[in-house]
């Protein structure tokens, strides 16, 4: 398999055809739209299979598409056990959450919060969602563009241009076509994602003249990944994986506008359940395929160590080997297909995020405070202009995020994950707790988010205590290490996190709900509601 560098004319043609076709679809679906309901939820009667695929494409970000093969290659396959959680996710989301949500047809999920929790908590939910999606999309567009510079074999100075093109195409078809355009293009993007990963497995299989690349024993490159470990610093365990994935899926389905908006676009609870089942099936299939990509790349680069650049290592640079293979070891045409898949992964997250953010801004801010346009025609126009403005914000942020000093990828990823459980907690109290009191919910939110912050940045806390008060990091079961920032090439010191990222969601959610319930009871005791 002779290495090649960069993309050929055919590769570029594939990418351009894909970009033009998505804009064309946006124009097609936007021609006859006459209401914001159709723009945001597709008139509430969309195909549940398409909605399920759209849910998958939206929540499988470029970061996941890039990182899962690298995780399998460099750390081990224990993340595959996350599929154990999926049947339980379906039961909880399909038969506990969806029936409650579908009885209250809304454009913005956060409309559901005001009746029981008041305006302040509705606005808190909307703001948390806006922050989460804006930061998350800014990060993933930058990372996707950075990976595509490797695939295209161009200098990183081209990142701003790639960001601009990716964002511009996504925002144009999203602002023109609304949710229908987003859902149809998400289907195209899922097909490309699947095809791109499958091509890599096929090429490695051809190189090995069979399936000799598939591992039959625990590889020396992999970490120790036990079923469970009482040491919270253990990075990944089977139990931690299953629990964290279960919490993430349930909280995302129950608190993220991106998910709730798609439930509302289906006919009824049965259709919404079918959408969730489709999301689970497609997600499991692509996860398995990306794991095979990780296995295949591990065997390929181990068999061809001369293909690994001198400055790179099979374990420490595992995340970089996926784009490296695409750039140098795929035949003409196939590289274009896989780069288009990466382009698709970024766009599927942008389009859904922009559409959902627009829905929240229109419903929870403009409409709620009496700034609603007088006609539906003007309403749709404002929605499209908002989508363009939000998309521009994401593009500009993505262009400059690489200039921020520090380990921005790690820090931003943790910050984004802080919003998932508190958002769900708001809906838990609003929809499932009878004697809820807003003051108690605020207490739970504050304690839950504080817990999430301390867990997510436990290494930062330990480092601060060491630097300011001389406390030995070993007291917390960790140590101080020196690293080189990949974005600035500067050295910096930090403490290893004494608590694994897998426990952020489960522990923060437990603290949030438990403290909130206790606080509500205390408020009810000292300030009981007056009977009407």
FENURHU-V575049 format. One record per helix or strand. SS is the DSSP state (alpha for helix, beta for strand). FROM is the first residue (numbers start at 1). LEN is the number of residues. If there is no record, write none. Layout:
ss from len
SS FROM LEN
SS FROM LEN
//
This chain:
ss from len
alpha 9 22
alpha 36 9
alpha 48 12
alpha 62 13
alpha 78 25
alpha 111 7
alpha 119 34
alpha 156 53
alpha 238 18
alpha 257 8
alpha 269 35
alpha 305 3
alpha 318 11
alpha 334 34
alpha 376 28
alpha 408 25
alpha 438 19
alpha 458 12
alpha 473 4
beta 480 5
beta 491 5
alpha 503 24
//
